Amino acid sequence: MISFYDKRSDAEKEKAITLDQAKENAWRYIAEKYPEFVKMNTVEIDSEYNDHMAGGKDYILTWRESVDGVQTLNIVTLAVDAVNGEILSYMALNRDYDGTMTPKLSEEEAYAKAIEAFPGIEVTDKSCTLSVEYVEKGRPALSYTVMLKGKPVNYASYGGIVLIDAESGEIMLKSGYN
């Protein structure tokens, strides 16, 4: 068993900064550490608040470069302390990609392939993202990440994520949660 003890007082442990303030701190840090990223067209991929109880509170923030609607391999993720606004961790990826940014497979075709991967699914929610991903070690490729949620089957959730090569239509990964 692992346990943590936070010696700060209860008042010092309360969330003191907002998500917007955390983002401002993050962008100042990014501008200092990775100034090229600040000049890129970026999209926010994730922003979440976590209360780790005795382990502290933080915001996890992720942005990714977007070129003509395609998310590239240039990604930044930071953890910002929700109490004092300090940067707790920082990870940045800066990768070149010389491949195509135009998919042969349409988004509708990607949805159809993903649905085939979950036989009998009655889709209740879906999303699709076109991005450059490492589908094999050392080989980035233009890919669709399709997320499907279906009606429960036998009281269990049914659906998951399907990664599809946007050039060949091959399903590279299927991760279900049933």
C-alpha positions, 0 to 999 in steps of 0.5 A, spaced: 500 500 500 502 506 498 500 512 502 501 520 501 501 525 506 501 532 504 503 537 510 500 543 507 494 546 511 487 545 509 486 552 506 493 551 502 490 545 499 484 548 496 483 549 489 486 556 488 486 557 481 481 556 475 482 552 469 483 559 465 488 561 470 492 554 469 491 555 461 495 562 462 500 559 466 501 553 461 502 558 455 507 562 459 511 556 460 510 553 453 512 560 450 519 559 454 520 552 453 517 551 446 516 558 442 515 554 436 509 551 438 506 558 440 506 560 433 503 553 431 495 553 430 493 548 435 487 545 438 486 543 445 485 536 446 484 535 453 483 539 460 481 536 466 481 537 473 484 532 478 484 531 486 489 526 488 486 527 495 493 527 499 497 527 493 494 534 491 490 537 486 492 539 478 490 540 471 492 536 466 492 540 459 494 537 452 494 541 446 496 539 439 498 542 432 492 542 427 494 543 419 488 543 415 484 540 420 489 534 421 492 533 428 500 533 427 505 529 431 506 536 435 503 535 442 504 539 449 502 536 455 502 539 462 500 538 469 499 545 473 498 545 480 491 547 482 493 550 488 499 555 486 499 554 479 506 551 478 508 547 472 508 540 475 510 536 469 511 538 462 512 534 455 513 536 448 513 532 442 516 535 436 516 531 430 516 532 422 511 528 418 513 528 410 507 524 408 500 526 405 495 530 409 489 528 405 486 521 406 483 516 401 478 514 406 472 518 407 470 520 414 463 516 413 467 510 410 472 510 417 465 510 421 463 504 417 469 500 418 469 502 426 462 499 426 464 493 423 469 492 428 463 492 433 458 487 431 451 488 432 453 495 436 447 500 436 451 507 436 448 512 441 454 517 440 460 517 436 466 522 434 472 521 429 479 525 429 483 525 423 490 525 425 498 523 424 499 517 429 504 512 429 501 506 427 507 502 427 514 503 430 517 508 426 512 509 421 507 515 422 501 515 418 495 519 417 489 516 421 482 516 423 481 515 431 473 513 431 470 513 438 463 509 438 459 508 444 453 503 443 447 501 447 449 496 453 449 489 451 447 484 457 448 490 462 455 492 460 457 498 456 459 496 448 463 500 444 470 503 444 476 506 440 478 504 433 484 506 429 484 506 422 489 508 417 486 513 412 490 511 406 489 503 406 483 503 410 486 498 415 484 497 422 490 498 426 487 498 433 481 496 436 480 497 443 473 495 446 470 496 453 465 491 453 
